Amino acid sequence: MTGATALSARRAVPSGIEAARHDSSRLVPRLLIGTGLVLTALFIVMPVIVIFAEAFAKGVAGYREAITAPETVSAIWLTVITAIIVVPVNIVFGVCAAWAITKFDFPAKKTLISLIELPFSVSPIVAGVAYLLVYGSQGLFGEWLAAHDLRIMFSPTAIVLVTLFVTSPFVVRELLPLMQAQGSSQEEAAATLGATGFQIFRRVTLPNIRWALLYGAVLCSARAIGEFGAVSVVSGRIRGETNTLPLQIELLYNDYNATGAFAAASTLTVIALITLVIKATLERRMGER
């Protein structure tokens, strides 16, 4: 009996150790998940709640009055129009650049990729200053523009130009890895069957990249709508004319109009939330494919 008892005790020791290891292995993921949830609540959820709480601090009537103020409406429209112009241009540029890089070999391919990545390496404020030094009244083309009565800086045109610059890599960066992984075998097969270049793109290439293209367009739209640094340099911050929605939020906050600032910020927040939903949906679709 004594030997059997000792043998049972020896067998119980490893099982106890395994149970402790199992508990510790479950504890670490729980701690990580709990920490993530707490940080998300503190740094994401709470700020969003505060934005809407402050926006409706004076009730629905106060919110409606703030959001329909002429300067705020003008800022919203300018932001939307800028995005409407910038996103299609970047889609066309992104598809053409990705097509050229992945389907053709040419000497300046690496240089083109580096130039496409440039907006991610340069601060938006530096980009705005660069445009100012090129197209401003004292800039490189300033005298020529003045002689032809053309004004680029401190106008909506300048806002569109700098927004195009800072958002230009988004579509390309989403398309490049996918198109490189797919190769060009399908396009070559279609070409041997007599398909034209446009038919190959429309019936072969575009169906294979449509989800990545939409994903890049969503990211481009979000950046275009929320861009602040470069726009703040070239817009001139003219009330009711060249203030985009982010600039209008800062202006209202500096004027101690907290309700107006948070009401305008709530608009950007809603756009951001919609963007996140669309982004998650596209990621799921791309994962399924």
N, C-alpha and C positions, 0 to 999 in steps of 0.2 A: 504493500500500500504506500509505503514511504517513497519507493522509486517511482510509482505512478504519479504521486502527488508532485514530486519534483519535476517530472517530465511535463506535467500539465502547466506548472508554473513557468517552465522555460518556453513553452509554446505560447503562453499568454503574453510574455514580454514583447515579442515581435509584433503581435497583433495590436497591442497597446501603442507601440511606436508608430505603426502604420496608421492607426486612427488619429494620432496626434498630427502626423504629417498631412493626412487628408484634411483635417480641420484647418491647419495652417495654410494649405494650398487653396482652400476656399476663402480664407480670411483676406488674403491679398487682393483678389479680384473685387471682393466686396468693398474693401477700403478704397481701391482705385475708382470704382463706380460711384461710391458715396462722395469722394472728393470731387469727382467730375460734376456730379449733380449740384453740389454746394457751390462750386465755382461758377457753373452755368447760371444758377439762380442769382448769385451776387453780381456777376458782371454782364449778364445778358438779359435775363428775365426782369430783374428789378429796374434797370434803366428804362426798359420798354414800358413797364407799368408806370414809372414816374412820368415819362413823356406824355402818355395819354391822360394821366391824372392831372398834370399841370395844364394840358391843352383844354380840358373840360372843367378847369377850376372855376370858371365863371358861368358854367352851365352850357347847355346846347346852344342857346342864343349867342352867348359870348364866343363860343367856338365858331359858329357860323359867321359871325361878324368878322372875326380875325382871319378866317380862311378865305373870305370873299373880299378882303380889302384889295383895292385896285393894284397896289404894288405887289402884293403876294400873288394875285392872279396872273399878273404880267410875268413874274418870276417863274411860276408854274408852267405857263405856256412857253416861255423861252427855253426852259429845261426840256420840255417834251419835244419841241421843234428841233432842238439840237440833237436829241437822241434819235429822232426820226431821220435826220440827215446822216448822222454819224454811223449808225448801225448798218444800214444797207451798203454804204460805201466800204465799211470794214469787212462785210461779208464778201463782197466782190473781190476786194483786195486779198482777203485771207484765202479764198478758194484759188485765185490765180497764183498767189505766191506758193501755196502748198502744192498745187498741181505742178508748177515749174520745178520746185525743189525735189519732189518725189518721183516725177515721171521723166525728167531729163537730166543729163549730165552737162555741165558747163563750168568754165574755169572759176567764175566768181560765186559759186554756190555757197561756200563757207562765209564769204563776205556778206552775201545777202542774208543769211541766217543771223549773222552778228548784228546787222543793221536792224533786222526785225526785232531782235531782243533789246535794242538800245533803249526804248522807252521804259523798260523795266529797270534799267541801270541808272537812269537819270532822274533826279528829283523833279516832280511836276513843277515846282517853283522855278527851278533852273530852266526847264523847258519853256515856261512862260517868259522868263527874262530873255532867253535866246530868240524867241519870236519877236519880242519887243526890240531887240537890237538889230533884227533883220528888217522888220516891217514898220517900226516906229518912225516918228517924224525925224529923229536923229539917227535912224538906223541905216543899214546898208542900202536899202531901196527907198529910203524916206523921201529923198529929193525927187526921184522919178515919180513916186506915187503922188506927191504933192503937185507936181507939174501937170499930171493928168487928172487931178481932182479926185483921186481915189483914197479912200480911208479904210484901213483894215483894223488897226489897233483901236481899242476902246469902242468896239462895235460887236454886234452878234457874229459877224464874220470871223473875228479873232477868236471868239469862244468856240465856234465850230472847228477852226483850224487846230487849236491846242487840244481840244477834246479828241479830234481824229488822231493826233500824235500819241496821246497817252493811252488810247484804247486800241491802237493798231495791232498789237501782238496777240490779243485774246483769241480771235478766231483762228489765226494761223497756228497757234500753239496747241489748240485742240485738234486740228486736222492733221498736223504733221505726223505724230506717232501712229495714228490709225492708218493713214495712207501709206506710210513706210512699211507697216506690218502687212498690209494687203498686197503690196507689190503692184505690178502692172500687167500681170498675166491675163486678167480678164479683159483689160483694154486692148491688149495686143490680139487676143482672140477675136474681139469684136471688129478690130481693124482688118484682120485677114478675111472676115466675112463681108467686107465692103461697107461697113458703117462709117459715116462721116464723123468728124471731130465732135460736132455738137450732139450727134446721136449717141456717141460713146459717153460723153459727159452726162447727158440727160438720162440715159437708160442703164448705164453701168456704174459710173462713178458716183453720181449724186445719190442714188438709193443706198449705196454702201456707207456714205458719210453723213447722211441727213441728221442723225441724232447728235453726232459730234458737232455738226454745223449749228444746230439749234442750241446746243449747250454753250458753244462759244459766243453765239449771238446774245444769249441771256447774260453771260458774264460781261460782255461788252456793253449791253444796255445798263446794267447796274453801275458800272464804272462811269459811264457817260453821264448818268443822272446824278451821281454823287460826287463828281469831280469838283474839287475846291481849289487846290494849290495853283495850278496853271491858270485856271479861269480868273482867280483873284488878281493875277498880275496883269492880264491883257484886257480885262473887261472894263476897267475904269470905274466900276461900281456905281454906275449912274442909276439912280432910283427910278424904277418903272421902265427902264430901257435895257440895261445890260447886266442886271442882277439876276443870276440864276437862283434856284431855290436854296442851295447851300449858302450862297452869299446873302440871300434875303434873311435866312435864319440868323446869321451872325449880326446883320444890321439891326434886326428887331431886338435881339438880345442886348446889344450895345445901347439901344435906345430905351432900355428898361421895360420893354414891352414883352414880358415873359409869356403872357397868354398867346400873343401873336407868334412869338418864336417857337413855342412848343406846338402850336397848331400847325405851323408850317413843317416842323420837324415830324409831326405825326404823319404827314403825307409821305415824306421820305421813308418813314418806318413801315408804312403799309406797303409801299413799293418794294422795300427790302424783304418783307415777309412773303409777298407774292413771288419775288424772285427766288427765295429759298425753296418754296413749294415746287416751282417749276424746275429748279435745279435738281431737287431730290427725285422728281418724277423722271427727268431725263437720265439721271444717273442709274435709276432702276431699269429703264428701258435699255440703256447701253449695256448694263450688266447682264440682262437677259439675252442680248444678242451675242 
